[in-house]
Amino acid sequence: MKKTFLLLMAALMMTSAAWCQAQERRVVWITIDGLRWQEVYGGADSLLVGNQDFVSDPAATRSRYMRASEQERRELLMPFVWSTVSGTGWMAGNRRAGCMMNVTNKFHFSYPGYSEALCGYADDERITSNKPVPNPNETVLEVINRDPRYRGQVLCFAGWDCFPAILNAERSGLEVNAAQCHSLSPHPTATERLLDTLLDETIVQFQGERDDAFTFHYALEAMRSRHPQVLYVALCDVDEYAHHGSYDGYLDAIHRVDNFIGQLWNAAQADPFYRDRTTFIVTCDHGRGDNAGNPREWRSHSNRYKHSDETWLLTFGAGIPARGMLTSGQYYTCQIAHTVAKILNVPYAPQHPGTRPAITF
Ligand SMILES: [Zn+2]
């Protein structure tokens, strides 16, 4: 009798452990600096691919990215997004289709945009420049990392050297691997040691930043070797090529980022720790100018350039309904922090004006 009781208890414990595990959610949150909704949903811009001011080899760029229809062009530019996310996920911000998304901060450049997304509100009084001033506000990642269920389980990888300030690494205790930082793993793998060497031996192309390939591979390797429950990956090349006026470089950087997203998704689905319990969030920090009025405006963004407040969001994976590309609704970048907290079941209620609730999918 006693043996039967013990067996029954053991079975019950195993079932509840399996149930708890099934409830556990992981999040992979990827930000792509300055990628416009116009390219996400429309592919290469026909007015820019042939413009010699912005493209070194118009014929080659046209053959790589130009097709007759918008659908073909976007599939060519972001094949993972348009083969996988569009069929299984939720996609906001295609203004031509009728769905809007905007930042609520008044600046329309990076630090205010990231802070808004990560904190859940705009702080136009204190976050007013891209200077690496430690963020006085708590990000949702800091709050998640303080939760006993996620302590030490949030890893951040970023191309731009401002991220330790945006995430206030010193106060938050978040592990933030940014710019020229080597792997922060207590036990670096052979791959991480090789990445450290290559990072030292690669010429810095954009001041204060490293190539997205480094950020991506550090993140991928940490995902495999350390299994963070929350992985934050901030990529920066797309914005840089735009500022430098290289539309072909901008398109190539987008195409490469699409591949990175696909690789992270495939790595998650191949690993029982992440498979079918991971939600992917992919977004940007701001829009940029449109070329309709002035063909140079796509290069820049700020409140002096119309459309720079226009953003977008893709989400897919665990818990996300397959609604595909939305054709109505108005969403805000400040809703993302609340949405991530809700997915992870972490209470998050910052007392700040302008905060908006989590997105209901
Ligand atoms: Zn920029």
Boltz pocket constraint, residues with backbone or C-beta under 6 A from the ligand:
constraints:
  - pocket:
      binder: B
      contacts: [[A, 34], [A, 109], [A, 110], [A, 239], [A, 243], [A, 301]]
      max_distance: 6.0
